[in-house]
Amino acid sequence: MKSMVDLMVIKGRPRFSVVWSLLVADLIEAGFEEVDYGWGKAIYGGPTSGGVGLVPRLISFCIPFKNRNGEKGIVVPLCLPAPAMERFVAELDALMNIRSL
């Protein structure tokens, strides 16, 4: 991170293009699962729906999650155009099948 900041100071901040871009923000350590507004701890903390915000369909978040069995994991909601989602699912299936061999 420091190297990127140094580069931006030396060369100037580059223009950001949203074409072919996806930003993934890591919110794992943000503590959303510990928030309690008086009616108990949160079940979920993160975006309410896909395709909204300042840059629709560009930002996804890594969010901690615990299932009903108490197993911890990470949820990464994605909002992609249908053809891109189909390709993503196919690639993910291929990766999962390779690991199960």
N, C-alpha and C positions, 0 to 999 in steps of 0.2 A: 504494500500500500504506500509506504513512504517513497519507494522508487517511482510510483505512478505520480504522486504529488510533485516530486522533484521534476519529473519530465514535463508536467503541465506548467510548472513555473518557468522552466527554461524555454520550452517550445510554444507556450501559450496553450490555452484550453482548446482542444479540437472541437469542431462542430460535431454534434451528435445527430446521426441520421436514424430515424425509426424504421427505415426500410431494411428488412431482413434482420431485425434486432429483437432480442428478448432479454429483459432484465430480470434476474432472479435475486431477490433480497432474502438474506438469511435472518429470520426472526426467531430462531431456536432459543436464543438466550434472552429474548425480550421479556420473558416472564408473564406472558398472557395467561398461562394456565394457573397462575397464582393470584390473579386479580379477583377480588371479592367485593362487590358493591353492596353487600348486606344480605344477599339471598343465596349465597354459596359460591363456590369456585366455578369458573367458566368451564363450559364443555368445549368450547371452540373459541379461538381468537384469531382473526384475520379478515380478509375481505369478505363482504357480504354476498357479492356475486361477481361473475366474470364480466369483462368487457366494459367496465366503468372506470371512472377516475380521470386523471389528467391525460394519461396516455392509454386509451383503451386497447386491450389485448396485447399489451407490451410487457406488463409486469406480472411476475409470479412470485410467490413467497414460500420459503421453507418454514413450516409451522410445526411445532411439537404436537404430538397427538397420543392419546392413550385409549386403547380399545376397551370393550366391555370386560375383557379378561384381565385388564390391568397391564397389558403389554404395551411398552412405549415404542413409538415410531415417529416418522416424519411424514407430513402431508405436504405435497407440492401441487396445489391447484393450478391447472393450465387452462388458458382460454386461447384456442387456436382456430383458424379457419378450418372448415370441415375437411378439405383435402390434406391439409397439414396434420390435422389430428389423426386421420386415417393412416398416414405415413408414420407418424410417431408411434401409434399403437402397433403397427406391423414391425417396426424396428425394436420396440420394447419386447414384443412377443419373441422375436428372433433371439434377442439377448437372453431372455429367460429360458428359452429352450436350449441354448448352448450351455448354460450353467447347470442345467439339470442332467446333462449327459454324463 
